[in-house]
């Protein structure tokens, strides 16, 4: 049976200041650098996905004349009254 790797080794170059902070975090949290960087990358990817969804929903909201939180509250109240 052939086992496939579930991880991949890569090489990245970061500024010395970031490397220093990475090593500080490593000592504080007792995690290895790979886990810290992988966790940070996952969070970055989730943030980028969130920003894309936010952008798409903003376009939809503008077409429906929803500009403020008060506009959202009014819509919620209207829906609740219908129930």
C-alpha positions as CSV (number, residue, x, y, z in Angstrom):
1,X,0.0,0.0,0.0
2,X,1.4,3.4,-1.0
3,X,0.9,6.2,1.6
4,X,0.5,9.7,0.2
5,X,1.9,12.6,2.1
6,X,-0.6,14.9,3.7
7,X,1.9,17.7,4.1
8,X,4.4,19.4,1.8
9,X,7.6,21.0,2.7
10,X,8.1,24.5,1.2
11,X,10.7,27.2,1.6
12,X,9.7,30.8,2.2
13,X,11.7,33.9,2.8
14,X,10.5,36.4,5.4
15,X,12.0,39.6,6.9
16,X,14.2,39.1,9.9
17,X,11.7,41.0,12.1
18,X,8.9,38.6,11.2
19,X,11.2,35.6,11.8
20,X,12.1,37.0,15.2
21,X,8.4,37.3,16.1
22,X,7.7,33.8,14.8
23,X,10.4,32.4,17.1
24,X,8.9,34.4,20.0
25,X,5.5,32.9,19.3
26,X,7.0,29.5,19.0
27,X,8.5,29.7,22.5
28,X,5.4,31.2,24.1
29,X,3.0,28.7,22.6
30,X,5.4,25.8,22.5
31,X,4.4,25.1,18.9
32,X,6.7,24.5,16.0
33,X,7.1,27.1,13.3
34,X,5.3,25.0,10.7
35,X,2.2,24.8,12.8
36,X,2.2,28.5,13.5
37,X,2.6,29.4,9.8
38,X,0.0,26.9,8.7
39,X,-2.5,28.3,11.2
40,X,-1.8,31.8,10.1
41,X,-2.2,30.9,6.4
42,X,-5.5,29.1,7.2
43,X,-6.8,32.3,8.9
44,X,-5.6,34.5,6.0
45,X,-7.4,32.3,3.5
46,X,-10.6,32.4,5.6
47,X,-10.3,36.2,5.9
48,X,-9.9,36.5,2.1
49,X,-12.9,34.3,1.5
50,X,-14.9,36.5,4.0
51,X,-13.9,39.7,2.2
52,X,-15.0,38.2,-1.1
53,X,-18.4,37.2,0.3
54,X,-18.7,40.6,1.9
55,X,-17.9,42.3,-1.5
56,X,-20.5,40.1,-3.3
57,X,-23.2,40.8,-0.7
58,X,-22.4,44.5,-0.7
59,X,-23.3,44.6,-4.4
60,X,-26.5,42.7,-3.8
61,X,-27.4,45.0,-0.9
62,X,-26.8,48.1,-3.0
63,X,-29.2,46.9,-5.7
64,X,-31.8,46.4,-3.0
65,X,-31.2,49.8,-1.6
66,X,-29.8,48.5,1.7
67,X,-27.1,50.9,2.8
68,X,-27.1,50.9,6.6
69,X,-27.7,48.7,9.6
70,X,-31.0,50.5,10.1
71,X,-32.1,49.4,6.6
72,X,-31.3,45.8,7.7
73,X,-33.2,46.3,10.9
74,X,-36.3,47.6,9.0
75,X,-36.3,44.6,6.7
76,X,-36.0,42.2,9.7
77,X,-38.9,43.9,11.4
78,X,-41.0,43.7,8.3
79,X,-40.3,40.0,8.0
80,X,-41.1,39.4,11.7
81,X,-44.4,41.2,11.3
82,X,-45.4,38.9,8.4
83,X,-45.0,35.8,10.6
